[in-house]
Each structure stands twice: as C-alpha cells, then as structure tokens.
Amino acid sequence: MAMREMIVADTSQQRDRALEKLLPMQRKDFEEIFKVMNGLPVIIRLLDPPLHEFLPHTDEEIKELAQQMNISFEKLKAKVESLKEFNPMMGHRGCRLGITYPEITRMQARAIIEAACNVKKEGIKVIPEIMIPLVGHVKEYTNQRDIIKEVADKVIKEKGVKLKYMIGTMIEVPRAAITADEIAKEAEFFSFGTNDLTQMTCGFSRDDAGKFLGFYVENKIYAKNPFSSLDNKGVGKLMEIAVKLGKKANPELEIGICGEHGGDPDSVKFCHKVGMDYVSCSPYRVPVARLAAAQAVLEKRKKM
C-alpha cells in the first residue's frame, strides 16, 4: 500500500511520507538477506519495474483500491491512465525512475546501508553491492551514484560503523555496452542484464518473441533461442566490446552477468572466454553453472 501511496502522491513531500513507511520494510528484508549470506557479497538491484505495474488496471480493481486509499475513483483512474506506456519495458523504469524521483533512490540506499550497518554491529561480515539498473549514459549512472554515495556515507557516519560498499550498474542497454569505458571510469562493477540486452540488441520482445522464435530455431535462422542461450555473434560481441573497454578504463572492474543465461553451459563458457569474473542465475541452475565454469577453465588450460 505504501508503494501505491507514493505513486499516487502529487508532491515530493507526499512521496517522502509514503516512502518513510516503506523504509523499515525494505531495511528488514535486507537485514535478513545479509544474515543469510553471512559474509558473502550481496548485489542489490535498485527498483526497476515501471510504476504502472504496482497499480490495478480494471475499473473494479481501481474502485476497490481508491476506497482503501480514501481517494476518489476519478483521481486514481487518472493516475493509472497517466502511467500507461506503449512499450513499458523501454519506458519509465530502471534508473529513469530514480532520476525523475530521486527520493526513491534515497530511500533504497538508506534501507540497504542501514541494514548493512545493523547486521555488521551483530558481528556478521557484510559486503553490499548496489546496482543501478538500465543505465545507457554515464550521466545517468553518476546522477544515481552521487545520490547513493551521499546517503550511504551519511548513514555510515551516523551509525559509527566502518563499512565498505560498492556501486555499479547493469549493462543491458546497447549504448551502455559501446560506451562502457566512460561508465567504467565511474563504476566499481558491471553486471550484464542479458535478457534486456538480448531484447534491445535483437529487436525481439521478450513477451512476444515466443510466437516465432521456435520457427526461427527449427529453420536454423538462430541455432538456439537467444533468450535461452547467448547469441554470441550479436549480443555476445557487444558484451565482449564492453568487457574490453571496461577493463581497459578500470582494471579493477568486476564483471559478471545476471539472468537465466548464467545457468546455460554454452553461455557460461562464453562469459569465461571473454574475461568475466562471475555469473549468477536461478538457484536450481547453480550446479549446471558451476560444472560449466569448471569445464571452461579446463578447456582453456588444455589450449594453453
């Protein structure tokens, strides 16, 4: 409900009041995650979905929510209509939300760092890595990075705790890949969002491509579904360019991928080949990813 109150709010002050209700919930979630991970690095991706996903769409649902929020049906209906987008996956989401509503980024940064400080005070090692989503331009990154850093450093000082944190971004927009050197000078890590990067590079909608991709694979246009196994010659080439540019600009840069490709053996081997540090995937695919990573290392040693 607090998230919906924030979306419906007309002013930044109203949004701040709604976000104050969200802060303790977020902080509690992050504390539990840090405790479970017990000293391992934790990458936390900031809010990414379009705001319309948090609101109802039918008149009946809108009427019910309006009553719960004690606002008029007309006002909530107008807000729902104003948030509609023709292509929401390429619309007002990711870092674009934090840039236009910086209070959202401030709340998330505070929740993450307060949680990290609280858990560290309990004697548990914490390594928070904050990921800014959907960056396509270095100025988008620095805008959000500066907000996060200001909040984080303030919280750490307030808590009196020594805490190291990292700020990085997800490379999922083709422009980010080909300007990776600019972003790498400012970022501490990259994580390739291969689902969105595949969608934007190939021009395939993740939600609609299933209608024809099976035919494409059967007729050998693509060897495999590019959303299941990396398209090495297209999407992969962009990733390889980004790795080279990023590492050259910042040799300390950590680079990995996030998504279902991280559990595909061929994709894991490709990531190792181009010099990535890690892959992440769904828990049930971790054993396959580990095996593929080990095989990739052995194959490289044989060639050497």
Number of C-alpha atoms within 10 A of each C-alpha: 14 16 16 18 16 23 20 20 16 11 9 13 12 15 21 17 14 20 22 14 15 18 18 16 11 16 22 14 13 22 22 14 16 24 18 11 15 16 14 13 15 18 15 17 16 20 18 17 15 19 19 20 12 13 20 17 14 10 12 11 11 20 18 13 19 17 11 10 16 9 13 13 18 12 13 20 18 11 17 21 12 10 15 16 13 7 9 15 18 14 14 20 19 21 25 18 21 24 17 11 13 17 18 18 23 20 20 24 24 23 24 25 27 23 25 28 22 17 20 20 15 9 9 17 19 25 20 23 20 24 25 29 27 23 24 22 16 19 13 18 23 16 14 22 20 12 17 24 16 13 18 21 16 14 18 18 11 11 14 11 14 10 17 13 17 16 22 25 30 26 31 26 23 21 16 24 28 20 17 27 22 18 30 27 16 19 25 21 23 27 25 23 21 29 18 22 24 23 21 18 17 13 10 16 14 14 9 9 14 13 9 9 18 14 13 14 14 11 10 10 11 14 12 16 17 21 21 16 19 24 20 16 10 13 20 19 14 18 27 21 16 27 27 16 20 27 19 15 17 19 13 13 20 19 24 21 25 20 19 20 26 29 27 19 20 17 24 28 21 17 27 19 13 16 14 23 13 16 24 18 17 13 9 9 16 16 11 16 25 16 13 21 23 14 15 19 13 12 12 12 9 7 6 6
